[in-house]
Structure formats: structure tokens, C-alpha cells
Amino acid sequence: EAEVDLEALLARARQTAFLVPGLTLVVRDERGDEPVEESLRYDGGIAEFVNHLATDEPVTSLVRLTGMEHFHETVPVLDAQGHMSPQEVQRELAVDIALRWGTGYDDTVRSFVNVIATPKGGTHVVGFERGAVKVVNAALRAQKVLKSGEDAVTKEDVLEGLTGVITVRLAEPQFEGQTKEVLGTSAASRIVAHVVEKELGAYLTNPPRGEKNSAKALLDKVANAMRARVAARTHRDTQRRKTALESSALPAKLADCRSDDVGRTELFIVEGDSALGTAKSARNSEFQALLPIRGKILNVQKSSLADMLKNTECAAIIQVIGAGSGRSFELAAARYQKIILMSDADVDGAHIRCLLLTLIHRYMPELLADGRVFAAVPPLHRIDVVASGKTPAEVVYTYSDAEMRTTLAELTRQGRRWKDPIQRYKGLGEMDASQLRETTMDPRSRQLRRITVSDADAAGAVFNLLMGSDVAPRKEFIVEGADELDRSRIDV
């Protein structure tokens, strides 16, 4: 029996409603006890679509580029005698593009042909990119935002932080392959590039009333993206190692493993130097490496690329993993198969994990997509169960207050006793090496929680909400969720 995914259906309906302004679509789910209905209508069209897709704070106003041009195309035509013969016909291609640059570093550009999504792009996207790079470079030089000796901006610089929707409408579009994921109509590249050069050029050189600051912010952002890219390239060039394994430039505090078989190696990112000594004794140095970090690392969701590169802890993590960051990240170059975040089982430890995940999600998301990132699960309690008759004494570890209560209830039912007080671990450093090995590090007995991102857009929105610089949405989220909070789990 086929299953209908309501969220997927809503997403598809919402996309169509954005692309056809004035169209109302109603999605109704009658499978449950109470029917669920949602009505979708967006009179603002793709302008509203861009605002819906954007997860960061705006740097520019919404920029709208529209235009229409004709082109000629040779098509096979059936004549009166039933023969196919080539004939040149005139076509019309309409362009409608909505753009908004934000504080983020990733780009989100969706493209469509006659409301058909083209997730792999095509000639219309190529035309947009070519036209945008050309006109932005011209404006940067003309307005002297770039100095004469500075590099020209690239596609990556122009796209940084961009949220955009590119739509073209034409009769009988040509697609590459059978899935219609890539537009192949060659004229689309030329026409879209021309529309972008004309419309975006006018916006940048002669902004509409009230848009002067937005146009300047766009140019400044792209120029800064270029400068950060060049600075990062220079930094990489000066720090480049022959190979990651041979480098003497690896942080001195890294306790590396001996194996060069990446398929079995593990990197534990450990909270605090105090736990490092115990972890060194607890690990299997053949395939387990340790990198200690001091305190709470930089919140990269609120920081620039330059600030991240200057931060000692962030730079050490990226350097030790050895695969680069951002657009230069190469998963195949990663030095470890598993990246394991090992922090205390308290609120501070959870906060540090969030900061580490923010760094990985923003600059090394491929690690998450490939299932290589894990959270270690250290125990919260140690219960020393005393011997009873022929039943020997034993040690039981529990990983939450609820599990501890359940375990104690079961021991009571069995007539077993335990030593009071029950030990509650406040940090990894309170365990000796054998305990840490057994509970948290030994693959034969530990628990690991794999951290994955199935929906990058949704994950980006959540990270921006929880870790971004805009306080108001986060406060609203906390207030709305306060009634659902289990107050017994608050660590004070």
C-alpha cells in the first residue's frame, strides 16, 4: 500500500503556489481522527518564495529582474505530404528572477522552467551566473569598490549568501535526459545573461529610490567574499602540508593514532585538557586519536569566515581533520572515518556539542551527510550493586535520570542492594581510564549516537534559529516551547 508523505506533498504544493501567484491550493489529510487542512496562496510569487527559502539575516533588499526576448529555433515540421522537414520558428522566452543576499555563506538558488523544477540547473542558470559575474565585476570596478590590483570576483563570490529563484517560461523547452532536471535550450543562456546584465546593471549603477544602501551592501558583500577567499587561499598556501599524515604542523596537543588505514580510524574531540590524560590511557592508540579543546569554541553562526580562521580551536579541528573547509572541503581527504564529539553529560557538555556541530554543519557539512559524525554517550551515574548470596557484586552504568530510576526499581524488585550515595558523574575527568574505556571509548561496549542531516535546508534554519545572532526568533521559540519542557531535566 502506497504511503503519502504529507510534508513532501505540502512542499510540492507550496512550491507550485509560489510559482503561480494568485493560485490557491488546498491540501487536506483525512487519514487521522481529525482532518488536517492547509490552504496555500502566495500573491507575491517568487518574491515570497525567496523570503521563505532564506534562513539568514538580509544584507540587501529583494532584487527583482524581469525581461522577455525572442529567439529563433529550427524544429522538425510535418508538411502536407506527411514528410518531416526542418523549419525555423520564432519563440518567446520570459525571464523572472528574484534575489536576496544575506549574512550567510551558502547559496540557495532554485531554478524552474514553466513551473518544472530543474534541480541540476541548465542553460538558464548558466546564463544567470555568467551575467551576474560580469555585471557585478563591472560595477565594482566602476564604483572603485575594488582596488586596481585586487582580483576579479568569481561565481562563488557572487553566489555567497545568495537566496534566489530563477524562472523562465517558453514553449517546448528542451531538456537533457528524460528526468527534466536540466534545461538544454541553448538560447536561454544568452537571453537570461542579457536580462541579468541589463536589469542588475541598472540596479547597481542607478538604484531605484530607497535602494542605494542595498545596492552598495551587495557590492561590499561580494567584494568581502572575494577578499576572504583570497585570504583563505593565501592561508592554505602558506600552511599547506605535503600530506596531512606527514606534517609536523599538526597541533602539538593532538594525540594521533598509529594506523594510516582511514577506514578504521577515529578522532575524539575531547572537552578540556583535564579529561585528556584519562582518555589517552583509555583509548586504543592504534586507531583512536584525541584532540582536546579548551572550553566553549567560537560560535561560528555569529562569526565571519575570517574570525573562524583566526580562532585557535576551530582552526585546529579543521587542520586535524585535514579535508579543508567550505567550498574547498574534500571528503576523500579526511584523515579519520569517524569524528566523535566527547563532552561531559551535562548542560555545558551539550552546549559544547552544539557549538562543534555548528562548526561542522557550516564548514564541513559533507561529514554529516556521509554519516561520519558521532556523539559519544558517557554515563551519568555509576551504581555499585553489592553482592547477594551467590550473586557477585557488579557495577551498573546508567545514561539518564529516567534510566537510573528504572534500574533501581528493578534492583529493588530483585532484592538487590547498592551502595549509597550513587555516584553522579559531573565530567569525563571523574572516571578512571578503565571506566572511560568500557563506557565511552571501547567499540565493543560503548554507545555512539550518529548525527545526520537529512534535510540541509531545514537544518540550516534550525542552526540559524538556535545559534544565530537574531535573538527575537530564538526567544519566541523558547516561549512557545516552554509548556513542553520537562523541568525535571534542567541541570542547575
N, C-alpha and C positions, 0 to 999 in steps of 0.2 A: 504494500500500500504506500503510495507516494506521500511524503511529508512536505507540507508547505511551510517554509521558513518565513514567519510574519515579518521579521526585521528586514530580511532580504527583499521581500515584496514591497514593504514600505519604502525602502531605499530606492528601489526602481521607480515606484510611483512618484516619489518626491523629486527624483531627477527629471522625470518627464514633465512634471508640473512646473519646475523651474524653467525648462526649455521652451515651454509653450505658455507664455503669460496669458492670464485670464482663464485658462483651463482649470476646471475643478475636478479632482479625482477623489473618490471616496473609497477607502479600504475598510472592509468590515470583516471581522473574525468572529464567527458564530460557533466555534468549536468548544469554548468553555461554557461554564454555567452562566456567566454574564458576557454578552456580546461586547466586543471591543471595536470601536469605530473611530477612524481618523479621517478628517477632510483636509485635503491638500490643495492650496491655491496660492500662487505667487505672482501678483500683478507686476512685481519688479523684475521678473525674469532672471536673466543670468547675473544681474547686479546683486539680487538677493542670494543667488546661488554662491557667488564668491564670498559674501558675508557668512553664509552657512558653512563653507569649507574652511574659512580662515580660523586658525586656533591661536594666533599670536596677536600682539597689540599692533594697531596700524601705524605705519610710518607715513603713508600717503593717503590721500582721498581715493575713492574708487574712480578709475580711469576707464572711460568707455570709448572704443574705437569701432566705427562702423563705415561701411563703404560697399559699393557694388560696381562690378566691371563685367564686360563681355569678353568672351574668347571664342575661338573657332576650333572645332573638333571634327575630325574625319571619322564617320561611322558607316557601317555597312547598312545599305537600304535595299529593300526588296522592290524591284521595279515591276511594271505591268506584266512582263513576260515571266515573272517568277524567278528572275535572276538577282543575285546579290551583287551590288556594285557600291564602291566607296563614294560617299558624298559628304561634302563639307557643310556642317550646320553651325549656327551661332548659338552659343549657350550664355546663360547669365549666372554669375556667381556672386552671392551676397555674403558679406563678412560682418560678424558681430562679435566683438571681443570685450570682456570685462576683466580689469586687472586691479590688484591692490597689493602694494608691498608692505610687509610687516617687519617686526623686530626679529623674527626667527631666521634660521639659516637654511632650512629646507624649502624646496619649492613644491607647490601643489598645483599642477596645471592639468585640467580636464579638457578634452577635445571631442567635438561632435560634428557629424555630417548629417543634416536632416534629422536631428534628434537621435541618430545612431551613434552610440559611444565608440570612439576609436582609442582604446586604452594604450595602444602601441604607437599612436601618433600618425604620421604620414606627411604628405606634401604640405598640408595646411599648417602643421606645427613647424615644419622646417622653414616655411616662409615667414612665420611669425618670429622665430628665433633669429633668422638672418636679418629681417627688417629691424627688429628691436636692437640688436647689437650695433648695426650700422648707424641708426639714428641716435642712440644714446652716446656712442663714441663721438659723433659729430657735435652733439650738444655739449658734452664735457669739454671738448677742445675749444669750441666757440665761446663758451662762458668761462673758460680758464679755470675750471674746477680741477682739471688735471694739469700738472706742470709739464713743460715741453719734454722733459726726459723720462716721464713716467710711462709705464706700459699701457697699451690699449686694454680696454676691458674685454672680457671674453663672455661667451654664452653663460658660463657658470656664474660669473659676477652679476650679470643682469638678472638671472633667474633666482639668485639668493633671496630668500624671504618672500618670493612672489606667490600669490594665490591668484589663479586666473582661469577663465573659461573661454575657450576658443570655439566658435561655431561658424560653419559655412553651410550655405544652402545652395544646391544646384540640382539640375535634372540629371538623372542617370550617372551618378558618381561611379568612378572606377575604384575598386578595392583590390588590394593584394591578398591573394589567397581566398579561401571560402568563408572565413570567420568574420570578415568585415572589420577587423581590428586595426587595419592600416589603410588610410586613404592613398590612392595611387594616381589620381587625376593630376597630371603634371602642371596644368595651368594654375592650380590652386596655390602652388608655391610662389609664383610670380605675383599673382593678384593680392594674396594676403600680405606679402612683403611690401608691396606698393602701398596698400591701405595703411599698414603699420607705420611706414616711413612718413607718409603724409599726415596722418592723424596724430600719432605720438610726437612727431617732429613739431607740429603746431602747438601741441600741449606743452612741450618743453621750452620752446623758444618764445612763444607768445601765449602764456597760460590764460585761461578764462578768468573772469573776475572771481576773486577769492581762492584761486588755485595756485597762486605764486609760491607760497610756502610749501605746498605739496610737491610741486614740480622740482623745487630746489632740494627737498628732502629725498626725492627719488634719485637725483643725480649724486647727492652726497652719499647715500647708502651704497649705490653701485661703485662709486669711487673707493669707498672704505672697504668694500668687499674685495676689490682688486688689490688694495694695499695689504689687507690681511692675508690674501692668498700669496702674494709675493713674499711677505714676511715669513709666512709658514714654509714656503718653498726654500727660502734662504736658510731658515732654521733647520729644515730637514737636510739640506745640502751640507751644512756645517756639522750636523750631528750624525750623518749617515754612517752606518756601520757596514763593514764588509759583509757580515751576516749577523743576524741577531744573536746567534749562539756563540760566536767568536768574539763578540765585542767586549772590551774592557770598560765600556762606557755605561754598562748596565748599573743601576743604582747599587751602591755598596750594601744597602740594607736588604737586598734581595738574597734569600737563601734558595738558590736554584737547585733543580733536580739533576741527576746524572744522565738520565735517559735522553736520547735525541729522537726517540720514537714519539712523534707528536700525538699519534692516535691514542696513547695511554697516559699522557702527561696531564697533570692538574696544577692549576695555580690557585692557592688560597690567599685571598686578600684579607688580611687579619687586622682587626681593630686593636690598635695600641701596641706599643713595644712590650708592655708588661706580659702579654699573653704569648709573645713571640718565643721566649725561651722554652716554655712548656710545649708549644706547638712544634718547635724544632725537634724536641725529644719524642713527640708523639707521631710525627709524620714518618712515612716511608720515603727516605731521601732518594730512592731510585727513580720515582716518578712523581713525587709531590714537592712543589716549590712553594715558598712562602714570601709574601710581600707585606710588611707591616705598614699601616698608615696611621698618622697621628691625628686623633680627634676627628672632627667633622670636616670633610673636604669641602671645597668650593661648590656652592650651588650653581651649576653651570646654566640652569634655566634662566637665571637672572643676570648672567655674565656674558661678556663678549668672547669671541674666539681668542683674542689677544690675551684677555685675563686668564682664560683657561690654560693657554700655553705657558703663562708665567707661573701658574700655581704648581708648586713642587710636587704635591701628592698626585694631582691629575696627570702631570707630565710623566711621573714615574710609572703610573698604571699603563698609560698609552705606550710608553717606551718598552716596558717589560712584556706586554702582550705582543708587541713587535709587528703589528699589521697596519700601522698608521691610524688616521682618523678622518672623519668626514668623507668627502668625495674621494680622497686618496686611500681609503681603507681597502685592504686586500685580505679577504678571509683566509685565502690559502697560505698567507704569510704568518698567520697567528702561531705563536710558539707553543700553545697549550690547547688540548682538546676540551678541557673543562675549566671554566672560570668560576670559582666557588667563593661566595661572599660569606665570611665567617665573622660574625659580630655577636655581642652579648645578647641574651634572650630577654632584653628589657626594652623600654621605650627609646632610650638613647641608641641602642643597637639597631632598632627598627629604623630610626631616623637616618643613621649612617648607611644602612642598606638602601634607603630611598635615594640618598644623595649619590651613592655609587651607581644605582640603576639609572638615575637621571643622566649621569655622565655617559654610561654605556648606550642608553637609548638615543641620546643626542648625537654622539660622535662615533659609535661603533654598533649601530642597530643590527648589522648583519650577524653579530654574535648571538643576539636574541632570536633572530629569525631562524638561525641554524640550530637552535636548542643547546647552545654551549654554556649558558649562564645558569648557575645554581645558587641557592641559598643553603648554607649549612643549617642544620637544626640541632643546636646544642640543647641539652636537657635543662629544665627549670628547677627540678627537685631531685634529690637523692634520698631514697627511703632504705634504711638499713633494717631489714627484716631479721629478727632474732631466730635462732634455731628452735625447733619444736619437735621433741621426740627424735625420730629418725630423719626428720626433715632438716637439712642443714641451713645455716644462715645464708642469706643472699642479699644482694643489692639490686634494687629496682629503680630505674630512672623514669621520670615522667616529664612530659614536654608542655603541659599546660595545667592550670589550676583544676580544670574540669577532669582531666585525666588523673590527677593526683587524688581527687575526691573519689572517683570511681575505683581506683586501685585500693585505696584504704578501705572502702566499703567491702570490696571482695576479700581482702585480707582478714577483715573482721568476721566475715561470713565463714571463712575457713578456720577461724580460731587462732590466727597468727597474730603476733605482736611485733612492734617495731620500736626502734629507739627514738626517743624524743630529745631535743626538738628535731623535726625533719629539716634537713639542710636545703636551703633555697640558694641557688647559685646567683650571685649578683653580677658575675662576669666570668669570662673564659679563664682568667688567671686563677680562679679559685679551685680549678680542677688540677689534679696532678697529671703527668704525662699519660699514664695508663688509662685513666678515666677519659681524658680528652680523646685518646686514640680510639677507645672502644665506642664511645658515644657519638663522636662527631667526625672523625677522620678516616677510620678504617672502612674501606669499601664493603667489607663483609658484614659489618654490623651497624653502620651509620645510617642516618636518614638524610636524603637530599631533596630539596624542592626545586624542580626545574622551573625557570622563569621564562615564559614565552610571550610573544606579542603576535596575536592572530590578526589584529586589525591595527595597522600602523597609524591610521588617521585618528581612530578612537583613542589609542594610547597617547598620541601626541596631545590631544585635547585634555586628557586626564593629567598628564605631566604638567602641562601649562597651567591647569586649574590649581593643582596642589603645590607646585614648586615655582610658579611664575611670580612676577613682581606685582601683578594686579591683585590687591588684597580683597576688593569688594566681592568678586565672584566666589573666592575661597570662603569668605565669611558667610555668604549666602548658603553655600554648600554645607558648611558646618551647622548652621542654624537649622536648615531643613532636615538634616540627618540626625539632629540631637535626640529626637524621640526614639530612634532605633538603636542608640548607643547602649551597650551593656556596661553599666557603670562599674560592675564588679571587676572589669578587665583593666580599669585605669590604674596605671602604675605610678603611685605617688610616694 
